[in-house]
Amino acid sequence: MYGSGCVVMTDIVKLPFDATEIDDYNYLDILNQSTIEELVVNKNIDTIVHFSALLSAVGETNIPLALQVNCRGVENILQVAQKHKIKVFIPSTIGAFGPTTPKEKTPDLTVQCPTTIYGVSKVIF
Ligand SMILES: NC(=O)c1ccc[n+]([C@@H]2O[C@H](COP(=O)([O-])OP(=O)(O)OC[C@H]3O[C@@H](n4cnc5c(N)ncnc54)[C@H](O)[C@@H]3O)[C@@H](O)[C@H]2O)c1
């Protein structure tokens, strides 16, 4: 869609062997702010789509790591984005709501009392 070499993908895991359509893949630990910044500068990045996270079930098994990845990771991304004036997209989740949130026609602004550290970390940001 954006052309060859226009999208840089990153993660801390190896690509599956059948992921042949991805032509620019890099190891990047979002807990390391300087390596985020290095990639942004070296690749002249103008937009970050930030997906890295520990989701509900995994997050509950290691709450300290979930807080690191989900909170410190977002903080690192936002600080680099602010410094280099780039756009950021970070998805939210239904996990940001909780049992006390109205279930019918849930408004955008409503009670958010999540019951997982994953949901809590989304509400924080
Ligand atoms: N899957 C869904 O249904 C859903 C729904 C709503 C929102 N989202 C959001 O979309 C995003 C991605 O979700 P997903 O389903 O692809 O999750 P996923 O678990 O498949 O992917 C998360 C990725 O983060 C990576 N990661 C973990 N620690 C890291 C680190 N220190 N540095 C770099 N990468 C690291 C993992 O290796 C993994 O590939 C999340 O922010 C999630 O909240 C997902």
The ligand as an SDF file (V2000), in Angstrom:
LIG
                    3D

 44 48  0  0  0  0  0  0  0  0999 V2000
   -5.9300   -8.4510   19.4440 N   0  0  0  0  0  0  0  0  0  0  0  0
   -7.0250   -7.7140   19.6890 C   0  0  0  0  0  0  0  0  0  0  0  0
   -8.1700   -8.1890   19.5950 O   0  0  0  0  0  0  0  0  0  0  0  0
   -6.8990   -6.2700   20.0810 C   0  0  0  0  0  0  0  0  0  0  0  0
   -8.0400   -5.5350   20.3450 C   0  0  0  0  0  0  0  0  0  0  0  0
   -7.9310   -4.1890   20.7120 C   0  0  0  0  0  0  0  0  0  0  0  0
   -6.6950   -3.6000   20.7960 C   0  0  0  0  0  0  0  0  0  0  0  0
   -5.5710   -4.3380   20.5370 N   0  0  0  0  0  0  0  0  0  0  0  0
   -4.2890   -3.6670   20.6770 C   0  0  0  0  0  0  0  0  0  0  0  0
   -3.4750   -3.9040   19.5350 O   0  0  0  0  0  0  0  0  0  0  0  0
   -2.1110   -3.9820   19.9350 C   0  0  0  0  0  0  0  0  0  0  0  0
   -1.5100   -5.2660   19.4060 C   0  0  0  0  0  0  0  0  0  0  0  0
   -2.2690   -6.3500   19.8720 O   0  0  0  0  0  0  0  0  0  0  0  0
   -1.9920   -7.8250   19.3060 P   0  0  0  0  0  0  0  0  0  0  0  0
   -3.2630   -8.5840   19.3870 O   0  0  0  0  0  0  0  0  0  0  0  0
   -1.2660   -7.7180   17.9990 O   0  0  0  0  0  0  0  0  0  0  0  0
   -1.0110   -8.3700   20.4330 O   0  0  0  0  0  0  0  0  0  0  0  0
    0.1310   -9.4550   20.2740 P   0  0  0  0  0  0  0  0  0  0  0  0
    0.3430  -10.0430   21.6290 O   0  0  0  0  0  0  0  0  0  0  0  0
   -0.1380  -10.3680   19.1260 O   0  0  0  0  0  0  0  0  0  0  0  0
    1.3890   -8.5580   19.8590 O   0  0  0  0  0  0  0  0  0  0  0  0
    2.0750   -7.7820   20.7870 C   0  0  0  0  0  0  0  0  0  0  0  0
    3.5190   -7.7770   20.3500 C   0  0  0  0  0  0  0  0  0  0  0  0
    4.2880   -6.9870   21.2580 O   0  0  0  0  0  0  0  0  0  0  0  0
    5.5710   -7.5380   21.2520 C   0  0  0  0  0  0  0  0  0  0  0  0
    6.3430   -7.0850   22.4050 N   0  0  0  0  0  0  0  0  0  0  0  0
    6.2520   -7.5000   23.6930 C   0  0  0  0  0  0  0  0  0  0  0  0
    7.1990   -6.9090   24.4450 N   0  0  0  0  0  0  0  0  0  0  0  0
    7.9030   -6.0990   23.6150 C   0  0  0  0  0  0  0  0  0  0  0  0
    9.0040   -5.2300   23.7860 C   0  0  0  0  0  0  0  0  0  0  0  0
    9.5930   -5.0790   24.9810 N   0  0  0  0  0  0  0  0  0  0  0  0
    9.4720   -4.5550   22.7120 N   0  0  0  0  0  0  0  0  0  0  0  0
    8.9020   -4.6990   21.5030 C   0  0  0  0  0  0  0  0  0  0  0  0
    7.8460   -5.5010   21.2660 N   0  0  0  0  0  0  0  0  0  0  0  0
    7.3580   -6.2030   22.3140 C   0  0  0  0  0  0  0  0  0  0  0  0
    5.3380   -9.0420   21.2580 C   0  0  0  0  0  0  0  0  0  0  0  0
    6.5010   -9.7340   20.8240 O   0  0  0  0  0  0  0  0  0  0  0  0
    4.1610   -9.1740   20.3140 C   0  0  0  0  0  0  0  0  0  0  0  0
    4.5480   -9.4820   18.9900 O   0  0  0  0  0  0  0  0  0  0  0  0
   -2.0910   -3.8630   21.4660 C   0  0  0  0  0  0  0  0  0  0  0  0
   -1.7810   -2.5430   21.8330 O   0  0  0  0  0  0  0  0  0  0  0  0
   -3.5160   -4.1850   21.8710 C   0  0  0  0  0  0  0  0  0  0  0  0
   -3.8860   -3.4940   23.0390 O   0  0  0  0  0  0  0  0  0  0  0  0
   -5.6470   -5.6540   20.1940 C   0  0  0  0  0  0  0  0  0  0  0  0
  1  2  1  0
  2  3  2  0
  2  4  1  0
  4  5  1  0
  4 44  2  0
  5  6  2  0
  6  7  1  0
  7  8  2  0
  8  9  1  0
  8 44  1  0
  9 10  1  0
  9 42  1  0
 10 11  1  0
 11 12  1  0
 11 40  1  0
 12 13  1  0
 13 14  1  0
 14 15  2  0
 14 16  1  0
 14 17  1  0
 17 18  1  0
 18 19  2  0
 18 20  1  0
 18 21  1  0
 21 22  1  0
 22 23  1  0
 23 24  1  0
 23 38  1  0
 24 25  1  0
 25 26  1  0
 25 36  1  0
 26 27  1  0
 26 35  1  0
 27 28  2  0
 28 29  1  0
 29 30  1  0
 29 35  2  0
 30 31  1  0
 30 32  2  0
 32 33  1  0
 33 34  2  0
 34 35  1  0
 36 37  1  0
 36 38  1  0
 38 39  1  0
 40 41  1  0
 40 42  1  0
 42 43  1  0
M  CHG  2   8   1  16  -1
M  END
$$$$
